[in-house]
């Protein structure tokens, strides 16, 4: 099972994701269906971080997340989207050789407005 709102095997949501893709699930896709499709594409559930609802918004508000700042030009702040029923997903530990295929697979699984985070993102 992926980490939801910072719970699970991974202790916290990645505040500065590297080698990662982040986006908001489309309205017509359930989290379970997305995870199933991501697993079928070779993503492991321990690579998937999910934020939902008020608790997920509080995680973003608390850490001043770079994801919020990077998403802001393209859509409303992610914390507000979470409060309005959206689901934010970040998939981490994607080695550079597989990032293009992962981005395509995650988009097909239902991730929209995705952003890619490489080592260059924070330099």
N, CA, C and O atoms as a GROMACS GRO file, in nm:
protein
  492
    1UNK      N    1   0.084  -0.119   0.000
    1UNK     CA    2   0.000   0.000   0.000
    1UNK      C    3   0.089   0.125   0.000
    1UNK      O    4   0.187   0.130   0.074
    2UNK      N    5   0.057   0.224  -0.081
    2UNK     CA    6   0.137   0.347  -0.081
    2UNK      C    7   0.121   0.425   0.049
    2UNK      O    8   0.027   0.402   0.126
    3UNK      N    9   0.213   0.516   0.072
    3UNK     CA   10   0.204   0.605   0.188
    3UNK      C   11   0.093   0.708   0.162
    3UNK      O   12   0.093   0.776   0.059
    4UNK      N   13  -0.001   0.720   0.256
    4UNK     CA   14  -0.110   0.817   0.243
    4UNK      C   15  -0.097   0.919   0.356
    4UNK      O   16  -0.098   0.884   0.474
    5UNK      N   17  -0.085   1.046   0.317
    5UNK     CA   18  -0.069   1.157   0.412
    5UNK      C   19   0.048   1.135   0.508
    5UNK      O   20   0.042   1.171   0.625
    6UNK      N   21   0.156   1.076   0.454
    6UNK     CA   22   0.278   1.059   0.533
    6UNK      C   23   0.280   0.940   0.625
    6UNK      O   24   0.372   0.927   0.706
    7UNK      N   25   0.181   0.852   0.615
    7UNK     CA   26   0.177   0.734   0.699
    7UNK      C   27   0.226   0.613   0.621
    7UNK      O   28   0.238   0.619   0.499
    8UNK      N   29   0.254   0.507   0.691
    8UNK     CA   30   0.297   0.384   0.626
    8UNK      C   31   0.445   0.360   0.652
    8UNK      O   32   0.504   0.416   0.744
    9UNK      N   33   0.504   0.275   0.568
    9UNK     CA   34   0.643   0.240   0.587
    9UNK      C   35   0.734   0.361   0.575
    9UNK      O   36   0.831   0.373   0.651
   10UNK      N   37   0.705   0.449   0.483
   10UNK     CA   38   0.782   0.572   0.471
   10UNK      C   39   0.723   0.670   0.571
   10UNK      O   40   0.601   0.686   0.578
   11UNK      N   41   0.807   0.736   0.648
   11UNK     CA   42   0.758   0.815   0.760
   11UNK      C   43   0.700   0.949   0.720
   11UNK      O   44   0.616   1.002   0.793
   12UNK      N   45   0.742   1.005   0.606
   12UNK     CA   46   0.691   1.136   0.574
   12UNK      C   47   0.685   1.156   0.424
   12UNK      O   48   0.752   1.087   0.348
   13UNK      N   49   0.604   1.251   0.384
   13UNK     CA   50   0.594   1.289   0.244
   13UNK      C   51   0.725   1.354   0.203
   13UNK      O   52   0.779   1.434   0.280
   14UNK      N   53   0.779   1.322   0.084
   14UNK     CA   54   0.908   1.379   0.045
   14UNK      C   55   0.897   1.529   0.018
   14UNK      O   56   0.839   1.570  -0.083
   15UNK      N   57   0.952   1.610   0.106
   15UNK     CA   58   0.944   1.755   0.093
   15UNK      C   59   1.020   1.809  -0.025
   15UNK      O   60   0.979   1.908  -0.086
   16UNK      N   61   1.130   1.745  -0.058
   16UNK     CA   62   1.209   1.785  -0.176
   16UNK      C   63   1.235   1.661  -0.260
   16UNK      O   64   1.343   1.604  -0.254
   17UNK      N   65   1.137   1.621  -0.338
   17UNK     CA   66   1.151   1.498  -0.415
   17UNK      C   67   1.258   1.512  -0.523
   17UNK      O   68   1.269   1.617  -0.588
   18UNK      N   69   1.335   1.408  -0.542
   18UNK     CA   70   1.435   1.401  -0.649
   18UNK      C   71   1.409   1.272  -0.724
   18UNK      O   72   1.370   1.171  -0.666
   19UNK      N   73   1.431   1.276  -0.856
   19UNK     CA   74   1.399   1.160  -0.940
   19UNK      C   75   1.255   1.118  -0.916
   19UNK      O   76   1.226   1.001  -0.887
   20UNK      N   77   1.165   1.215  -0.929
   20UNK     CA   78   1.025   1.193  -0.895
   20UNK      C   79   0.933   1.259  -0.996
   20UNK      O   80   0.972   1.350  -1.069
   21UNK      N   81   0.809   1.210  -0.999
   21UNK     CA   82   0.703   1.269  -1.078
   21UNK      C   83   0.585   1.292  -0.985
   21UNK      O   84   0.550   1.205  -0.906
   22UNK      N   85   0.525   1.409  -0.994
   22UNK     CA   86   0.414   1.443  -0.906
   22UNK      C   87   0.300   1.499  -0.989
   22UNK      O   88   0.322   1.568  -1.089
   23UNK      N   89   0.178   1.469  -0.948
   23UNK     CA   90   0.062   1.522  -1.020
   23UNK      C   91  -0.066   1.496  -0.944
   23UNK      O   92  -0.067   1.435  -0.837
   24UNK      N   93  -0.175   1.543  -1.002
   24UNK     CA   94  -0.308   1.529  -0.944
   24UNK      C   95  -0.383   1.423  -1.023
   24UNK      O   96  -0.380   1.422  -1.146
   25UNK      N   97  -0.450   1.334  -0.952
   25UNK     CA   98  -0.529   1.231  -1.021
   25UNK      C   99  -0.647   1.293  -1.093
   25UNK      O  100  -0.711   1.386  -1.043
   26UNK      N  101  -0.676   1.241  -1.212
   26UNK     CA  102  -0.796   1.284  -1.283
   26UNK      C  103  -0.919   1.244  -1.202
   26UNK      O  104  -0.916   1.149  -1.124
   27UNK      N  105  -1.026   1.317  -1.221
   27UNK     CA  106  -1.150   1.291  -1.147
   27UNK      C  107  -1.210   1.155  -1.178
   27UNK      O  108  -1.280   1.097  -1.094
   28UNK      N  109  -1.184   1.102  -1.298
   28UNK     CA  110  -1.245   0.975  -1.337
   28UNK      C  111  -1.162   0.853  -1.295
   28UNK      O  112  -1.194   0.741  -1.335
   29UNK      N  113  -1.058   0.873  -1.215
   29UNK     CA  114  -0.968   0.765  -1.175
   29UNK      C  115  -0.970   0.753  -1.023
   29UNK      O  116  -0.952   0.852  -0.952
   30UNK      N  117  -0.990   0.631  -0.974
   30UNK     CA  118  -0.982   0.608  -0.830
   30UNK      C  119  -0.837   0.583  -0.792
   30UNK      O  120  -0.756   0.543  -0.876
   31UNK      N  121  -0.805   0.606  -0.667
   31UNK     CA  122  -0.669   0.581  -0.620
   31UNK      C  123  -0.634   0.433  -0.637
   31UNK      O  124  -0.523   0.400  -0.678
   32UNK      N  125  -0.727   0.346  -0.605
   32UNK     CA  126  -0.701   0.202  -0.619
   32UNK      C  127  -0.668   0.166  -0.764
   32UNK      O  128  -0.575   0.089  -0.789
   33UNK      N  129  -0.744   0.220  -0.859
   33UNK     CA  130  -0.717   0.192  -1.000
   33UNK      C  131  -0.582   0.248  -1.043
   33UNK      O  132  -0.507   0.183  -1.116
   34UNK      N  133  -0.550   0.369  -0.996
   34UNK     CA  134  -0.420   0.428  -1.029
   34UNK      C  135  -0.307   0.341  -0.977
   34UNK      O  136  -0.213   0.310  -1.051
   35UNK      N  137  -0.315   0.300  -0.850
   35UNK     CA  138  -0.210   0.218  -0.791
   35UNK      C  139  -0.197   0.086  -0.866
   35UNK      O  140  -0.085   0.042  -0.894
   36UNK      N  141  -0.308   0.025  -0.900
   36UNK     CA  142  -0.305  -0.101  -0.975
   36UNK      C  143  -0.233  -0.083  -1.109
   36UNK      O  144  -0.149  -0.165  -1.145
   37UNK      N  145  -0.265   0.024  -1.181
   37UNK     CA  146  -0.200   0.050  -1.310
   37UNK      C  147  -0.052   0.085  -1.293
   37UNK      O  148   0.031   0.045  -1.374
   38UNK      N  149  -0.020   0.160  -1.187
   38UNK     CA  150   0.120   0.196  -1.162
   38UNK      C  151   0.202   0.070  -1.130
   38UNK      O  152   0.314   0.055  -1.178
   39UNK      N  153   0.145  -0.018  -1.048
   39UNK     CA  154   0.214  -0.144  -1.017
   39UNK      C  155   0.235  -0.228  -1.142
   39UNK      O  156   0.341  -0.288  -1.160
   40UNK      N  157   0.135  -0.231  -1.228
   40UNK     CA  158   0.147  -0.307  -1.354
   40UNK      C  159   0.255  -0.248  -1.445
   40UNK      O  160   0.312  -0.320  -1.527
   41UNK      N  161   0.282  -0.119  -1.429
   41UNK     CA  162   0.385  -0.051  -1.509
   41UNK      C  163   0.524  -0.064  -1.448
   41UNK      O  164   0.621  -0.012  -1.502
   42UNK      N  165   0.534  -0.135  -1.334
   42UNK     CA  166   0.664  -0.158  -1.273
   42UNK      C  167   0.699  -0.067  -1.158
   42UNK      O  168   0.810  -0.074  -1.105
   43UNK      N  169   0.606   0.020  -1.118
   43UNK     CA  170   0.628   0.106  -1.001
   43UNK      C  171   0.597   0.024  -0.876
   43UNK      O  172   0.499  -0.050  -0.874
   44UNK      N  173   0.678   0.038  -0.774
   44UNK     CA  174   0.651  -0.033  -0.649
   44UNK      C  175   0.568   0.055  -0.557
   44UNK      O  176   0.580   0.178  -0.560
   45UNK      N  177   0.483  -0.006  -0.475
   45UNK     CA  178   0.395   0.074  -0.390
   45UNK      C  179   0.473   0.159  -0.290
   45UNK      O  180   0.422   0.261  -0.244
   46UNK      N  181   0.595   0.119  -0.254
   46UNK     CA  182   0.676   0.199  -0.162
   46UNK      C  183   0.730   0.325  -0.228
   46UNK      O  184   0.787   0.410  -0.159
   47UNK      N  185   0.715   0.338  -0.359
   47UNK     CA  186   0.758   0.457  -0.431
   47UNK      C  187   0.647   0.561  -0.440
   47UNK      O  188   0.672   0.673  -0.484
   48UNK      N  189   0.526   0.525  -0.401
   48UNK     CA  190   0.409   0.610  -0.421
   48UNK      C  191   0.370   0.679  -0.290
   48UNK      O  192   0.347   0.614  -0.188
   49UNK      N  193   0.364   0.812  -0.296
   49UNK     CA  194   0.319   0.894  -0.184
   49UNK      C  195   0.191   0.964  -0.226
   49UNK      O  196   0.184   1.023  -0.334
   50UNK      N  197   0.090   0.959  -0.141
   50UNK     CA  198  -0.041   1.015  -0.173
   50UNK      C  199  -0.080   1.115  -0.065
   50UNK      O  200  -0.064   1.090   0.054
   51UNK      N  201  -0.133   1.228  -0.108
   51UNK     CA  202  -0.191   1.325  -0.016
   51UNK      C  203  -0.336   1.346  -0.055
   51UNK      O  204  -0.369   1.366  -0.172
   52UNK      N  205  -0.425   1.340   0.046
   52UNK     CA  206  -0.569   1.361   0.023
   52UNK      C  207  -0.629   1.441   0.138
   52UNK      O  208  -0.581   1.436   0.251
   53UNK      N  209  -0.733   1.514   0.106
   53UNK     CA  210  -0.814   1.581   0.206
   53UNK      C  211  -0.742   1.686   0.290
   53UNK      O  212  -0.632   1.730   0.258
   54UNK      N  213  -0.808   1.723   0.398
   54UNK     CA  214  -0.756   1.825   0.489
   54UNK      C  215  -0.624   1.783   0.551
   54UNK      O  216  -0.534   1.865   0.568
   55UNK      N  217  -0.612   1.655   0.585
   55UNK     CA  218  -0.487   1.607   0.645
   55UNK      C  219  -0.371   1.617   0.546
   55UNK      O  220  -0.260   1.655   0.584
   56UNK      N  221  -0.395   1.585   0.420
   56UNK     CA  222  -0.292   1.599   0.318
   56UNK      C  223  -0.255   1.745   0.295
   56UNK      O  224  -0.138   1.778   0.278
   57UNK      N  225  -0.356   1.832   0.295
   57UNK     CA  226  -0.330   1.976   0.280
   57UNK      C  227  -0.245   2.027   0.396
   57UNK      O  228  -0.157   2.111   0.376
   58UNK      N  229  -0.270   1.977   0.517
   58UNK     CA  230  -0.193   2.019   0.633
   58UNK      C  231  -0.047   1.977   0.618
   58UNK      O  232   0.044   2.048   0.662
   59UNK      N  233  -0.023   1.860   0.557
   59UNK     CA  234   0.115   1.816   0.533
   59UNK      C  235   0.185   1.918   0.443
   59UNK      O  236   0.297   1.960   0.473
   60UNK      N  237   0.121   1.957   0.333
   60UNK     CA  238   0.181   2.055   0.243
   60UNK      C  239   0.201   2.190   0.312
   60UNK      O  240   0.305   2.254   0.297
   61UNK      N  241   0.101   2.234   0.386
   61UNK     CA  242   0.112   2.362   0.455
   61UNK      C  243   0.226   2.361   0.556
   61UNK      O  244   0.299   2.459   0.570
   62UNK      N  245   0.242   2.249   0.625
   62UNK     CA  246   0.343   2.239   0.731
   62UNK      C  247   0.484   2.241   0.675
   62UNK      O  248   0.572   2.304   0.733
   63UNK      N  249   0.508   2.174   0.563
   63UNK     CA  250   0.646   2.164   0.514
   63UNK      C  251   0.679   2.271   0.410
   63UNK      O  252   0.793   2.276   0.363
   64UNK      N  253   0.583   2.357   0.374
   64UNK     CA  254   0.611   2.460   0.275
   64UNK      C  255   0.663   2.397   0.148
   64UNK      O  256   0.764   2.440   0.092
   65UNK      N  257   0.595   2.296   0.103
   65UNK     CA  258   0.644   2.205   0.001
   65UNK      C  259   0.677   2.271  -0.132
   65UNK      O  260   0.598   2.351  -0.183
   66UNK      N  261   0.794   2.239  -0.190
   66UNK     CA  262   0.830   2.290  -0.322
   66UNK      C  263   0.729   2.248  -0.428
   66UNK      O  264   0.713   2.318  -0.529
   67UNK      N  265   0.663   2.136  -0.408
   67UNK     CA  266   0.562   2.093  -0.504
   67UNK      C  267   0.456   2.201  -0.516
   67UNK      O  268   0.411   2.232  -0.627
   68UNK      N  269   0.415   2.259  -0.404
   68UNK     CA  270   0.314   2.366  -0.408
   68UNK      C  271   0.362   2.483  -0.490
   68UNK      O  272   0.287   2.537  -0.572
   69UNK      N  273   0.486   2.524  -0.470
   69UNK     CA  274   0.538   2.639  -0.542
   69UNK      C  275   0.552   2.611  -0.691
   69UNK      O  276   0.529   2.699  -0.774
   70UNK      N  277   0.589   2.488  -0.726
   70UNK     CA  278   0.607   2.454  -0.867
   70UNK      C  279   0.474   2.436  -0.939
   70UNK      O  280   0.462   2.469  -1.057
   71UNK      N  281   0.374   2.383  -0.868
   71UNK     CA  282   0.242   2.366  -0.930
   71UNK      C  283   0.168   2.498  -0.945
   71UNK      O  284   0.086   2.513  -1.036
   72UNK      N  285   0.194   2.592  -0.857
   72UNK     CA  286   0.115   2.714  -0.849
   72UNK      C  287   0.091   2.784  -0.983
   72UNK      O  288  -0.021   2.829  -1.007
   73UNK      N  289   0.191   2.796  -1.073
   73UNK     CA  290   0.163   2.865  -1.198
   73UNK      C  291   0.062   2.792  -1.287
   73UNK      O  292  -0.004   2.855  -1.370
   74UNK      N  293   0.050   2.659  -1.271
   74UNK     CA  294  -0.033   2.583  -1.364
   74UNK      C  295  -0.174   2.555  -1.312
   74UNK      O  296  -0.263   2.524  -1.391
   75UNK      N  297  -0.195   2.565  -1.183
   75UNK     CA  298  -0.327   2.538  -1.128
   75UNK      C  299  -0.334   2.592  -0.986
   75UNK      O  300  -0.233   2.639  -0.932
   76UNK      N  301  -0.451   2.585  -0.926
   76UNK     CA  302  -0.463   2.636  -0.790
   76UNK      C  303  -0.367   2.561  -0.698
   76UNK      O  304  -0.327   2.448  -0.727
   77UNK      N  305  -0.332   2.623  -0.588
   77UNK     CA  306  -0.239   2.561  -0.495
   77UNK      C  307  -0.283   2.419  -0.463
   77UNK      O  308  -0.402   2.395  -0.439
   78UNK      N  309  -0.190   2.324  -0.463
   78UNK     CA  310  -0.226   2.185  -0.433
   78UNK      C  311  -0.300   2.167  -0.301
   78UNK      O  312  -0.390   2.084  -0.293
   79UNK      N  313  -0.263   2.244  -0.197
   79UNK     CA  314  -0.334   2.230  -0.069
   79UNK      C  315  -0.482   2.261  -0.086
   79UNK      O  316  -0.567   2.193  -0.028
   80UNK      N  317  -0.514   2.362  -0.166
   80UNK     CA  318  -0.655   2.395  -0.190
   80UNK      C  319  -0.723   2.285  -0.271
   80UNK      O  320  -0.839   2.254  -0.247
   81UNK      N  321  -0.651   2.227  -0.365
   81UNK     CA  322  -0.709   2.117  -0.442
   81UNK      C  323  -0.741   1.999  -0.350
   81UNK      O  324  -0.846   1.936  -0.364
   82UNK      N  325  -0.650   1.970  -0.256
   82UNK     CA  326  -0.675   1.860  -0.163
   82UNK      C  327  -0.799   1.888  -0.080
   82UNK      O  328  -0.880   1.799  -0.055
   83UNK      N  329  -0.813   2.013  -0.035
   83UNK     CA  330  -0.932   2.049   0.043
   83UNK      C  331  -1.059   2.041  -0.040
   83UNK      O  332  -1.169   2.026   0.014
   84UNK      N  333  -1.044   2.050  -0.172
   84UNK     CA  334  -1.159   2.042  -0.263
   84UNK      C  335  -1.178   1.903  -0.322
   84UNK      O  336  -1.249   1.887  -0.421
   85UNK      N  337  -1.116   1.802  -0.261
   85UNK     CA  338  -1.142   1.664  -0.299
   85UNK      C  339  -1.046   1.600  -0.397
   85UNK      O  340  -1.068   1.486  -0.438
   86UNK      N  341  -0.941   1.668  -0.436
   86UNK     CA  342  -0.845   1.611  -0.530
   86UNK      C  343  -0.744   1.524  -0.455
   86UNK      O  344  -0.734   1.529  -0.332
   87UNK      N  345  -0.669   1.445  -0.531
   87UNK     CA  346  -0.566   1.357  -0.476
   87UNK      C  347  -0.434   1.389  -0.544
   87UNK      O  348  -0.424   1.384  -0.666
   88UNK      N  349  -0.332   1.422  -0.464
   88UNK     CA  350  -0.198   1.451  -0.514
   88UNK      C  351  -0.111   1.327  -0.496
   88UNK      O  352  -0.104   1.271  -0.387
   89UNK      N  353  -0.046   1.286  -0.603
   89UNK     CA  354   0.039   1.167  -0.599
   89UNK      C  355   0.180   1.205  -0.640
   89UNK      O  356   0.200   1.277  -0.738
   90UNK      N  357   0.279   1.158  -0.564
   90UNK     CA  358   0.419   1.172  -0.600
   90UNK      C  359   0.481   1.034  -0.602
   90UNK      O  360   0.468   0.956  -0.508
   91UNK      N  361   0.550   1.004  -0.713
   91UNK     CA  362   0.620   0.877  -0.727
   91UNK      C  363   0.769   0.908  -0.726
   91UNK      O  364   0.818   0.986  -0.807
   92UNK      N  365   0.840   0.847  -0.632
   92UNK     CA  366   0.982   0.878  -0.610
   92UNK      C  367   1.071   0.763  -0.656
   92UNK      O  368   1.025   0.656  -0.694
   93UNK      N  369   1.202   0.790  -0.652
   93UNK     CA  370   1.304   0.691  -0.683
   93UNK      C  371   1.291   0.637  -0.824
   93UNK      O  372   1.302   0.516  -0.847
   94UNK      N  373   1.266   0.727  -0.918
   94UNK     CA  374   1.260   0.689  -1.059
   94UNK      C  375   1.394   0.723  -1.123
   94UNK      O  376   1.426   0.840  -1.144
   95UNK      N  377   1.471   0.621  -1.154
   95UNK     CA  378   1.602   0.648  -1.213
   95UNK      C  379   1.585   0.716  -1.347
   95UNK      O  380   1.485   0.695  -1.417
   96UNK      N  381   1.682   0.798  -1.382
   96UNK     CA  382   1.671   0.879  -1.504
   96UNK      C  383   1.638   0.798  -1.630
   96UNK      O  384   1.559   0.842  -1.712
   97UNK      N  385   1.699   0.679  -1.646
   97UNK     CA  386   1.668   0.604  -1.769
   97UNK      C  387   1.520   0.564  -1.785
   97UNK      O  388   1.474   0.543  -1.897
   98UNK      N  389   1.447   0.554  -1.674
   98UNK     CA  390   1.307   0.510  -1.685
   98UNK      C  391   1.207   0.623  -1.668
   98UNK      O  392   1.086   0.599  -1.674
   99UNK      N  393   1.253   0.746  -1.646
   99UNK     CA  394   1.160   0.856  -1.617
   99UNK      C  395   1.064   0.886  -1.731
   99UNK      O  396   0.946   0.912  -1.707
  100UNK      N  397   1.111   0.884  -1.855
  100UNK     CA  398   1.020   0.913  -1.967
  100UNK      C  399   0.909   0.810  -1.975
  100UNK      O  400   0.792   0.845  -1.988
  101UNK      N  401   0.946   0.681  -1.968
  101UNK     CA  402   0.844   0.576  -1.973
  101UNK      C  403   0.753   0.583  -1.851
  101UNK      O  404   0.632   0.562  -1.863
  102UNK      N  405   0.809   0.613  -1.734
  102UNK     CA  406   0.727   0.625  -1.614
  102UNK      C  407   0.628   0.739  -1.627
  102UNK      O  408   0.512   0.726  -1.587
  103UNK      N  409   0.672   0.851  -1.682
  103UNK     CA  410   0.582   0.966  -1.700
  103UNK      C  411   0.466   0.928  -1.791
  103UNK      O  412   0.351   0.963  -1.763
  104UNK      N  413   0.495   0.857  -1.898
  104UNK     CA  414   0.389   0.813  -1.990
  104UNK      C  415   0.295   0.715  -1.920
  104UNK      O  416   0.173   0.728  -1.930
  105UNK      N  417   0.352   0.618  -1.850
  105UNK     CA  418   0.270   0.518  -1.780
  105UNK      C  419   0.183   0.581  -1.673
  105UNK      O  420   0.067   0.544  -1.658
  106UNK      N  421   0.238   0.676  -1.597
  106UNK     CA  422   0.161   0.740  -1.491
  106UNK      C  423   0.050   0.827  -1.548
  106UNK      O  424  -0.059   0.835  -1.491
  107UNK      N  425   0.077   0.893  -1.660
  107UNK     CA  426  -0.028   0.972  -1.726
  107UNK      C  427  -0.140   0.880  -1.774
  107UNK      O  428  -0.258   0.912  -1.759
  108UNK      N  429  -0.103   0.767  -1.832
  108UNK     CA  430  -0.204   0.671  -1.878
  108UNK      C  431  -0.283   0.614  -1.761
  108UNK      O  432  -0.401   0.580  -1.775
  109UNK      N  433  -0.219   0.603  -1.644
  109UNK     CA  434  -0.286   0.551  -1.524
  109UNK      C  435  -0.379   0.654  -1.462
  109UNK      O  436  -0.463   0.619  -1.378
  110UNK      N  437  -0.366   0.783  -1.500
  110UNK     CA  438  -0.460   0.883  -1.451
  110UNK      C  439  -0.398   1.005  -1.386
  110UNK      O  440  -0.472   1.086  -1.329
  111UNK      N  441  -0.267   1.022  -1.392
  111UNK     CA  442  -0.204   1.140  -1.332
  111UNK      C  443  -0.207   1.254  -1.433
  111UNK      O  444  -0.168   1.236  -1.548
  112UNK      N  445  -0.253   1.370  -1.389
  112UNK     CA  446  -0.256   1.487  -1.478
  112UNK      C  447  -0.175   1.600  -1.417
  112UNK      O  448  -0.145   1.599  -1.298
  113UNK      N  449  -0.141   1.696  -1.498
  113UNK     CA  450  -0.062   1.812  -1.457
  113UNK      C  451   0.061   1.763  -1.380
  113UNK      O  452   0.088   1.809  -1.269
  114UNK      N  453   0.133   1.669  -1.440
  114UNK     CA  454   0.247   1.614  -1.367
  114UNK      C  455   0.371   1.699  -1.385
  114UNK      O  456   0.392   1.763  -1.488
  115UNK      N  457   0.452   1.699  -1.281
  115UNK     CA  458   0.581   1.768  -1.279
  115UNK      C  459   0.689   1.665  -1.254
  115UNK      O  460   0.670   1.569  -1.179
  116UNK      N  461   0.803   1.687  -1.318
  116UNK     CA  462   0.916   1.597  -1.297
  116UNK      C  463   1.020   1.669  -1.212
  116UNK      O  464   1.046   1.788  -1.232
  117UNK      N  465   1.078   1.596  -1.120
  117UNK     CA  466   1.180   1.650  -1.030
  117UNK      C  467   1.308   1.569  -1.050
  117UNK      O  468   1.312   1.449  -1.024
  118UNK      N  469   1.412   1.638  -1.096
  118UNK     CA  470   1.542   1.575  -1.110
  118UNK      C  471   1.638   1.637  -1.011
  118UNK      O  472   1.601   1.725  -0.934
  119UNK      N  473   1.761   1.590  -1.014
  119UNK     CA  474   1.862   1.647  -0.926
  119UNK      C  475   1.881   1.796  -0.954
  119UNK      O  476   1.920   1.872  -0.864
  120UNK      N  477   1.854   1.839  -1.076
  120UNK     CA  478   1.869   1.978  -1.120
  120UNK      C  479   1.760   2.069  -1.062
  120UNK      O  480   1.777   2.191  -1.062
  121UNK      N  481   1.650   2.013  -1.014
  121UNK     CA  482   1.537   2.093  -0.969
  121UNK      C  483   1.576   2.190  -0.857
  121UNK      O  484   1.524   2.302  -0.852
  122UNK      N  485   1.664   2.150  -0.770
  122UNK     CA  486   1.696   2.230  -0.652
  122UNK      C  487   1.834   2.294  -0.658
  122UNK      O  488   1.882   2.348  -0.558
  123UNK      N  489   1.899   2.290  -0.773
  123UNK     CA  490   2.034   2.349  -0.782
  123UNK      C  491   2.028   2.494  -0.823
  123UNK      O  492   2.132   2.558  -0.836
   0.00000   0.00000   0.00000
